[in-house]
Amino acid sequence: MKKMAGGLLLMGVVWALFHFHFILFDNRIKILAKAHYTLDNTFVDARGAKRIRLLLNPDLAKAGFQDILNEVSQ
């Protein structure tokens, strides 16, 4: 039973890695659904001046990074 629970937990983590961007801002972490199921840009550091560079990233732009950025800056 423990092996099955461990397997389900591992599958859930892998599923989350393929489906969400985890974006670290100065004082919080935001989760954004990915537009494509890849491991690219899974963990994103958006602290400080790096935000402007991230706006030009096509994967994040397609997923709606601008909306999250507007929400955080208010």
C-alpha positions in Angstrom: 0.0 0.0 0.0 2.9 2.4 0.8 4.5 1.7 -2.6 1.2 2.6 -4.3 0.8 5.8 -2.4 4.4 6.7 -3.2 3.9 6.0 -6.8 0.7 8.1 -6.9 2.5 11.0 -5.2 5.4 10.8 -7.7 3.0 10.7 -10.7 1.3 13.8 -9.3 4.5 15.7 -8.9 5.6 14.8 -12.5 2.1 15.8 -13.8 2.4 19.2 -12.0 5.9 19.8 -13.4 4.6 19.3 -17.0 1.5 21.5 -16.5 2.5 24.5 -14.4 5.0 27.3 -14.2 6.1 28.0 -10.6 7.1 31.7 -10.6 9.1 33.2 -7.7 8.4 36.9 -7.1 9.9 39.1 -4.4 7.5 38.1 -1.7 5.4 35.2 -3.1 5.2 32.3 -5.4 2.6 32.2 -8.2 1.5 29.2 -10.2 0.6 29.7 -13.9 -0.8 27.0 -16.2 1.5 26.2 -19.1 0.4 26.6 -22.7 2.4 23.5 -23.8 3.3 20.5 -21.8 7.1 20.7 -21.5 9.6 21.0 -18.7 10.9 24.3 -20.1 10.5 27.2 -17.7 9.0 25.2 -14.9 10.7 27.1 -12.2 11.1 30.8 -13.0 12.9 33.5 -10.9 11.1 36.8 -11.5 12.7 38.8 -8.7 13.9 42.4 -9.4 14.8 43.5 -12.9 14.5 40.0 -14.4 10.7 40.6 -15.0 11.3 42.6 -18.1 13.4 39.8 -19.7 10.7 37.3 -18.8 8.0 39.3 -20.7 9.9 38.5 -23.9 9.8 34.7 -23.3 7.3 33.3 -25.7 6.3 30.3 -23.5 5.5 32.6 -20.5 3.8 35.2 -22.7 1.5 32.5 -24.2 0.7 31.3 -20.7 -0.3 34.7 -19.5 2.7 36.0 -17.6 1.6 39.6 -18.2 -1.6 39.1 -16.3 0.3 37.6 -13.3 2.8 40.5 -13.4 0.0 43.1 -13.4 -1.6 41.3 -10.4 1.6 41.2 -8.4 2.6 44.8 -9.1 -0.7 46.2 -7.7 
